C-alpha cells in the first residue's frame, strides 16, 4: 500500500465513523413524523408507489448502463481514479443544479417533474463513477451494488448502518442478496428528501432551493460513492 492509499484508507475509516453517528435531533424528529404519516397511508398506495419507483429505477439502470463507456480505469492508480471522479462529480453537480433551478422556477407542476429527472441524473452519475473505479456494470451484482450505494447516501440511521455493513462485506453479501428491498429503498429515499423538495414547490423560492438542494444531494451521493468504491479497492488490491 503506497502513501496515497494509506492516506485514503484513513479518510475512509473516518467516513465510516461519521456514517455510524446518530443524525441530528431535527432529522430524527422528521423521520419519526414521516414514519407516522407512512403508517396512515393505505397498503395499496405503498404498493403502487413501490412498483412505480422500481420500474423507474430499473429503466434508468438499463439506459445508464447502455450509455456508459466501460474500461476507462485500466492501468489507473487509485489517486488517478479519485482525480477522474472529482471531475465527473463536478460535472454532474452542475447538471443537477441547473435541473433543480429549472424545475424549481416553474412552480408546482415543474417541481413535480424534478423527482424522476433528478433520480435519472443520480443513477447515470453512479454508472459513470463505477466505470472510473473499474466495476463491470453489465453484471447484475455490480448494478445491485450501485443501488446499495444510493440507499446508503439517502437513508435514516438504522438503514444507513445496515447498508454500510452490506457494502463493507460485499463479497460475502452479494451471494446472499439477490434482490433489493424496493419498499425500503423508495420509502427511505422519499423520506430523506421530502422536506427539501417540498420547499422547491413554493413559487418565488423554488429556483434557489431547487438549485442548492440538488447540488448538495449530488455532492452527498458523490462522497458516498467515492468512499464505497475506495473501500472495495483497498480491501481487494490488485
C-alpha positions in Angstrom: 0.0 0.0 0.0 1.6 3.3 -1.1 1.5 6.6 0.7 -1.7 7.8 -1.1 -3.5 4.6 -0.4 -2.6 4.8 3.3 -4.0 8.4 3.4 -7.2 7.4 1.7 -7.7 4.4 4.0 -7.6 6.8 6.9 -10.2 9.0 5.1 -12.4 6.0 4.5 -12.3 4.9 8.2 -13.3 8.5 9.2 -16.1 8.4 6.7 -17.4 5.2 8.2 -17.3 6.6 11.7 -19.3 9.6 10.6 -21.9 7.4 9.0 -22.3 5.4 12.2 -23.1 8.5 14.3 -26.7 9.5 15.1 -28.3 12.0 13.0 -29.3 15.5 14.3 -32.4 15.8 16.6 -34.2 17.6 13.7 -33.5 14.7 11.3 -34.7 12.1 13.9 -37.9 14.0 14.7 -38.6 14.5 11.0 -38.1 10.8 10.4 -40.5 9.8 13.2 -43.1 12.2 11.8 -42.7 10.7 8.3 -43.0 7.2 9.7 -46.3 8.2 11.3 -47.6 9.6 8.0 -46.5 6.4 6.2 -48.4 4.3 8.7 -51.6 6.1 7.8 -51.2 5.6 4.1 -53.1 2.5 2.8 -51.1 -0.5 1.9 -52.3 -0.4 -1.7 -50.8 3.1 -2.1 -47.5 1.9 -0.8 -47.5 -1.0 -3.3 -48.3 1.3 -6.2 -45.5 3.8 -5.2 -43.0 1.0 -4.7 -43.7 -0.6 -8.1 -43.6 2.8 -9.8 -40.2 3.6 -8.2 -38.9 0.1 -9.0 -39.9 0.5 -12.7 -38.4 3.9 -12.9 -35.1 2.9 -11.4 -34.8 -0.3 -13.5 -35.5 1.7 -16.7 -32.8 4.2 -15.6 -30.3 1.4 -14.9 -30.7 -0.1 -18.4 -30.3 3.3 -20.0 -27.4 4.3 -17.9 -25.5 1.0 -18.5 -26.1 1.3 -22.2 -24.7 4.8 -22.5 -21.7 4.4 -20.1 -18.3 3.7 -21.6 -16.6 0.8 -19.9 -12.9 0.0 -19.3 -11.7 3.5 -18.5 -9.9 2.6 -15.3 -7.4 0.2 -16.9 -3.9 1.0 -15.7 -5.0 3.8 -13.4 -3.9 4.1 -9.8 -6.4 4.9 -7.0 -5.1 8.5 -7.0 -5.8 8.8 -10.7 -9.3 7.3 -10.3 -10.0 9.8 -7.5 -8.9 12.7 -9.7 -11.2 11.5 -12.5 -14.0 11.1 -10.0 -13.6 14.7 -8.8 -14.0 16.0 -12.4 -17.0 13.8 -13.1 -18.8 14.8 -9.8 -18.3 18.5 -10.6 -20.0 18.0 -14.0 -22.9 16.1 -12.5 -23.3 18.6 -9.6 -23.7 21.4 -12.1 -26.2 19.4 -14.2 -28.3 18.6 -11.1 -28.1 22.3 -10.0 -29.4 23.5 -13.4 -32.1 20.9 -13.5 -33.2 21.9 -9.9 -33.2 25.6 -10.8 -35.2 25.0 -13.9 -37.9 22.8 -12.4 -38.0 24.9 -9.2 -38.6 28.1 -11.1 -41.7 26.5 -12.8 -43.6 26.1 -9.5 -45.7 23.1 -8.6 -46.1 21.3 -11.9 -42.4 21.6 -13.0 -41.3 20.8 -9.4 -43.1 17.5 -9.5 -41.1 16.6 -12.7 -37.9 17.1 -10.7 -38.2 13.7 -8.9 -37.7 11.4 -12.0 -35.3 13.8 -13.6 -33.0 14.1 -10.6 -33.2 10.3 -10.0 -32.1 9.7 -13.6 -29.1 12.1 -13.1 -28.1 10.4 -9.9 -28.2 6.9 -11.4 -26.3 8.0 -14.5 -23.6 9.5 -12.2 -23.3 6.2 -10.3 -22.7 4.3 -13.6 -20.1 6.8 -14.7 -18.4 6.7 -11.3 -18.4 2.9 -11.3 -16.7 2.9 -14.7 -13.9 5.1 -13.3 -13.3 2.6 -10.5 -13.4 -0.4 -12.7 -16.7 -2.0 -11.9 -18.3 -4.0 -14.7 -21.9 -2.8 -14.6 -23.0 -5.3 -17.2 -23.1 -7.7 -14.2 -26.2 -7.8 -12.1 -24.3 -7.9 -8.8 -22.5 -4.6 -9.7 -25.7 -2.9 -10.6 -27.2 -4.1 -7.3 -24.1 -2.7 -5.5 -24.8 0.7 -7.0 -28.3 0.6 -5.6 -27.0 -0.1 -2.2 -24.6 2.9 -2.5 -27.7 5.0 -3.4 -29.5 3.7 -0.3 -26.5 4.4 1.9 -26.5 8.0 0.7 -30.2 8.7 1.3 -31.4 6.8 4.4 -32.1 7.1 8.1 -29.7 6.0 10.9 -30.7 2.3 11.2 -30.9 1.6 7.5 -27.7 3.5 6.9 -25.8 1.3 9.4 -27.3 -1.9 7.9 -26.4 -0.8 4.4 -22.8 0.1 5.3 -22.4 -3.4 6.7 -23.6 -4.8 3.4 -21.3 -2.6 1.3 -18.3 -3.3 3.6 -18.7 -7.0 3.3 -19.9 -7.1 -0.3 -18.0 -10.2 -1.4 -20.0 -12.2 1.1 -23.3 -10.3 0.9 -23.7 -10.4 -2.9 -24.1 -14.2 -2.7 -27.0 -13.8 -0.2 -28.7 -10.7 -1.6 -30.3 -11.4 -5.0 -33.0 -8.6 -4.9 -33.2 -5.2 -3.3 -35.9 -4.4 -0.7 -37.7 -2.0 -3.0 -40.2 -0.9 -0.4 -37.5 0.1 2.0 -35.5 1.7 -0.9 -38.2 4.0 -2.1 -39.5 4.9 1.4 -36.1 5.8 2.8 -35.3 7.9 -0.3 -38.7 9.8 -0.3 -38.5 10.4 3.5 -34.9 11.7 3.2 -35.6 14.3 0.5 -39.3 15.1 1.2 -38.8 18.3 3.2 -36.3 20.0 0.9 -38.2 19.0 -2.2 -41.5 20.3 -0.8 -39.9 23.8 -0.4 -38.9 23.6 -4.1 -42.6 23.7 -5.0 -43.1 27.1 -3.4 -43.2 29.8 -6.0 -40.6 32.5 -5.7 -38.0 30.5 -3.7 -38.2 27.2 -5.8 -35.4 28.2 -8.2 -32.9 28.8 -5.4 -34.0 25.9 -3.2 -34.0 23.5 -6.2 -30.5 24.5 -7.4 -28.9 24.3 -3.9 -30.7 21.2 -2.8 -29.8 19.3 -6.0 -26.2 20.4 -5.8 -25.9 19.2 -2.2 -27.7 15.9 -2.9 -25.3 15.1 -5.8 -22.4 16.1 -3.5 -23.6 13.7 -0.9 -24.1 10.9 -3.4 -20.6 11.6 -4.8 -18.9 11.4 -1.4 -20.7 8.1 -0.6 -19.9 6.5 -4.0 -16.3 7.5 -3.9 -15.7 6.1 -0.4 -17.7 2.9 -1.2 -15.6 2.3 -4.3 -12.4 3.1 -2.4 -13.4 0.6 0.4 -13.7 -2.2 -2.2 -10.4 -1.4 -3.9 -8.5 -1.1 -0.6 -9.9 -4.4 0.6 -9.1 -6.2 -2.6 -6.0 -4.6 -4.0 -4.9 -5.9 -7.4 
